[in-house]
């Protein structure tokens, strides 16, 4: 998160914003780092099961009570990621391709549209969000729903905050981790 001094400086034309931010703030990870994904899980028949597995793999109720991702031991991790790039960008610079990489699905776009049709004209809503691209619209809509209403002025879509963009690829579990 940026301090108020940094936020005040971001509009100063004498400071190259992106370079300023990248040099001032420590990134959450670096290129080459190996990350692991915590997820809702449980032990089952001598192994592990994961709530995010596709439907049909597990029968409801056969796996007991799900355990929260915060309590997941590294031994249960099955998704490992290698960081391929870390950079800062303005939130509003996101592309349709990047929204898809963030998980925006056409089915979610349709749900949002259908919901908005019930309450207001979609084109009016899209004008308020400043885009006619349905994927970017869905990303903006979802982004603002996840930000505390008291902090929308600082972190909401309209504030166009600096964000860390972390790209990664799936990799195997590192040998040194047991």
Secondary structure, DSSP 8 states (H G I E B T S, - for coil): ---HHHHHHTT-TTS-HHHHHHHHS--SS-TT-EEE----EEEETTEEEETTS-TTSS-TTTT-S-B-GGG--GGG---EEEEEEEEEEEGGG--HHHHHHTT--HHHHHHHHHHHHHHS-HHHHHHHHT---HHHHHHHHHHHHHS-GGGHHHHSGGGT-EEEEEEEEEE---TT--
